[in-house]
Amino acid sequence: MVGQEILFIHTEPEAPDSALADVYVFTNGVTPADAPSGPMGFQGDVFLHVPGDPGYSPLRTVHQVRWNDDAKARLLRSAPEVTAAADAGQVAIERPGIVINMPFVR
């Protein structure tokens, strides 16, 4: 197949920040025994807005969350908990510039 033309599409859109919602993805920390883990193998993702919220969008800006001290890692269950942990210096949040189309399914 070398040299053959391949047609494809990217489903990751380019959109203004005002059209995006946030998702917090954990790159270290805890893996809960009683809940699904996230894409990096640690706690599940935390979303700022859900369907019905004024800021809901299926287009998500990825915020990678890293615990500064693994021994102090705990489950964070809401966006305000994530930002409070960042304000307290417990986690670092990096925005790698990735937008993912991840609509909620009911």
C-alpha positions in Angstrom: 0.0 0.0 0.0 3.0 2.3 0.0 2.4 5.3 -2.2 -1.4 4.8 -2.5 -3.7 7.6 -1.7 -5.8 7.2 1.5 -8.9 9.2 2.2 -9.7 10.0 5.9 -11.4 12.5 8.1 -10.4 14.0 11.5 -13.4 14.1 13.9 -11.5 16.4 16.3 -12.8 19.8 15.4 -11.2 23.2 15.5 -13.5 25.3 17.5 -13.3 28.5 19.6 -12.8 28.2 23.3 -16.3 29.4 23.9 -17.6 26.3 22.2 -15.6 23.9 24.4 -16.2 22.3 27.7 -13.4 21.0 30.0 -12.5 17.4 30.9 -9.8 16.6 33.5 -7.8 13.5 32.7 -5.5 12.0 35.4 -2.0 11.0 34.4 -1.1 9.5 37.8 -2.7 9.0 41.2 -5.2 6.4 42.3 -7.1 3.7 40.5 -10.5 3.2 42.1 -11.5 -0.4 42.7 -15.2 0.4 42.6 -15.3 2.7 39.5 -14.0 2.8 36.0 -10.5 4.1 35.4 -9.6 6.8 32.9 -7.7 6.5 29.6 -4.3 6.7 31.4 -5.2 3.9 33.9 -5.9 6.1 36.9 -9.1 7.6 38.2 -11.9 8.3 35.7 -12.2 11.6 33.9 -13.9 14.6 35.7 -16.2 16.8 33.6 -17.1 20.4 34.3 -20.5 20.4 32.5 -23.0 17.7 31.8 -26.1 17.7 29.5 -28.6 20.2 30.6 -25.9 22.6 32.0 -25.6 25.9 30.1 -21.9 25.2 29.4 -22.4 21.7 28.1 -20.6 20.8 24.9 -19.5 17.4 23.5 -16.3 19.1 22.4 -13.9 18.8 25.3 -10.6 20.6 26.0 -8.3 18.1 27.7 -6.7 19.2 31.0 -4.1 16.6 32.1 -4.0 16.4 35.9 -0.8 15.1 37.7 -0.5 14.6 41.4 2.6 16.3 42.8 2.9 13.6 45.5 1.5 10.2 44.6 1.3 9.3 48.3 -1.3 12.1 48.8 -3.4 11.2 45.8 -7.1 10.7 46.3 -10.2 10.6 44.2 -11.4 14.0 43.0 -15.1 13.8 42.0 -15.8 17.2 40.6 -14.2 20.0 38.7 -14.3 22.4 41.7 -12.4 19.7 43.7 -9.8 19.5 40.9 -9.2 23.2 40.7 -9.1 23.4 44.6 -6.4 20.8 44.6 -4.5 22.8 42.0 -4.9 26.0 44.0 -3.5 24.1 47.0 -0.5 22.9 45.0 -1.5 19.3 45.3 -1.9 18.8 41.5 -0.5 20.3 38.4 -2.8 20.9 35.4 -1.5 21.0 31.9 -3.5 22.0 28.9 -1.8 20.2 25.9 -4.1 21.8 23.3 -6.1 18.6 22.6 -9.8 18.8 21.8 -11.9 15.6 21.8 -15.4 15.1 20.6 -16.8 13.1 23.5 -20.6 13.5 23.8 -22.4 12.0 26.7 -24.6 9.0 26.0 -27.8 8.4 28.0 
